[in-house]
Amino acid sequence: MSGMGSPLPLLPWASAFLCLATQQDIARRRIPNGLTFPAIVAALALQFFEAGPPGLLQGALGLGLAFLLLFLPYAARGLGAGDVKATMVLGALWGPQILVALLVWMAAIGGAFAIATLLWESFSRTPSQWASRGPGRPPAPTREQPSTRRGLPLAPAIALAVIGFQQWGTPWHVG
């Protein structure tokens, strides 16, 4: 199992997917359907070719569990749809047990990113910016500067979660 020396199955494929998703998420603040939907199909196909119908079942369970667990954070606007679909790819690729461990890693790393971003934004403001905007409010868009998507790209946290799980596993027994 991961964290104990053996690599996750199909790790090079997952790494390539996560590199593309991270690049898109950082550059555009979205992970396009043109990347996630084919990756979901490919992950399920890889599961089938790797382990037959039982592998496909594990992939489908992992995909479904990712959707079920991340739907509420998505509905509350805590996650983007691309983040949910990217996590569904990993659930389809590795099944529900590894997915749960990845979600713990993702929450920890994503939370650390959020705290670091809040601190950076708070300490990088000048006193006049604090007075004019108040804490936590973004600047109003101007005619020269259209509104842009806010929020943190989560794909880097997803990629780092895979690395963390691969390197250290989980504090509980998986599998």
N, C-alpha and C positions, 0 to 999 in steps of 0.2 A: 504494500500500500504506500501511497505517497508519504513523504516525510520520513520514510524508512529506507530510501535508496532506490526504489524502482520508480520509473517515470509513469505518469498518467498515460493511459492508452491514447494514441492519436494526438499526442502533445504538439508535434510540429504543425499539424493541420490547425489545431486550435490556436497556436501561436500566430500563424499567418492571419487567421480570421481576426484575432484580437488586435493585431498591429493595424490592420485596415480599419477596424471599428474605432480604435483609439485615434488614428489620424483624422478620420471624418468627424469624430466627436469634438476633438480639440479645434479643428479648423472651422467647422460649420455648426457646432453645438447640436448636431443631430447624427444619428446613425441611420443611413437610408435603408428603405425596404429592399432596394436592389441588392443590398449586401446581406441583410438578415434573413429574408425569405429563402433565397437559394441555400444559405448556410444551414437553415433548419432542415431543409430537404436532404442536403448532403450529410448532415450529422445523423439523421435517421437511417439513411442508406448505409453509412459507414457502420452504424450499430448492427444493421441487418447482416452486412457482409462479414463483420467481425464475429458475431455470435449467433446468427440466424434469428428465428422468430423470438426466442427469449431476449436477445439483445435489442430487437426492435421494440419489444414490450417495455424493457427498462428505459429505453430512449423516450418512448411515448409518456411513460410515467414521470420521468425527469422534466420533460417539456411541460406537461400539464401541471406539475407541482410548481415549477417556476412561475407559470402564469397565475396560478391560484394564490401563491404567496406574495407576488408583486403587484397584483391587480389593485389592491387597496392603496398602497403607496402611490401607484400611478394615478388612481382616481383622485387622491388628495393632492396631486401635483407635486409629489415629492420625487418622482422619477419620470423620465421621459419614456415614450413608447419604444424608442430604439433601445434604451437601456433594458427594458423588460424583454424585448425580443432577443437581444444579445445574450441575456442570461438564459433565455429559453433554448438558445443554440447549445450552450454548455450543459444544460439539463438533458437535452436530447443526446448529446455526445457521451455524457458520463453517468447518467441515471440519477435517481433521487437521493441516494445516500451521499454521494460526493457533492451534489448540488447544495445540500443543507450546509455542509462544511464551507463551501464557497460563499454562501450567503452570509455566514458569520464573518468570514474574512472581509467580504465586501462591505458589510456594515461598519466594521472597525476601521477599515482604510478610508471608506467614503466619509465617515464621521470625522476622522482626523483631517482629511482634506477640507471639509467644511469649516472646522474650527480654525485651521490655519488660514483659510481664505478670509474668514470674518476678522481674525486678528490683524491680518495684513491690511485689509481695507480700513479697519478702525484706526490703526496706528499710522497709516499713510495719509490720512486727512489732515488738512491744516485747520487751525482754529476757526477761520472764516467759513470753511466748508461745513464744519460741525454746526456753526450758528445758522447758516442759511438752509441747510438740509435737515438737520436733526439726525439722531442716530438711526441707522438702518434703512434710510430712504435713499433710493438711487437718484441720480440727477435726472431732471426732466429732460426728455429729448428736445432738441432744438430743430429748426428747419434744416440746418446744415448737417445735423447728426440724427439720423432716423433711429427709432427704437430698435434695439437688438435683443436677441434672446438672452435671458438671464439664467442663472443657475450654473452649476458646476458640471463639467463633462464627467460622467461616471465611468466611461469605458476604461480610462487609466486605472481606476480602482478595481474594476473587474479583472483587468490583466494582472494587476499586482496581487489580487486575491488568488489567482491561479498559481502565481509564483510562490506566495506564502504557503498555500496548501501543499504544493509540490515539495517545497523545502522542509516545512515543519509539520505538515499534517494537521491533526486536530488534537485537542486535549482529551478527547473521548475516542473510544474505539469505533471505527467505521468499517463495516463489512464484516 
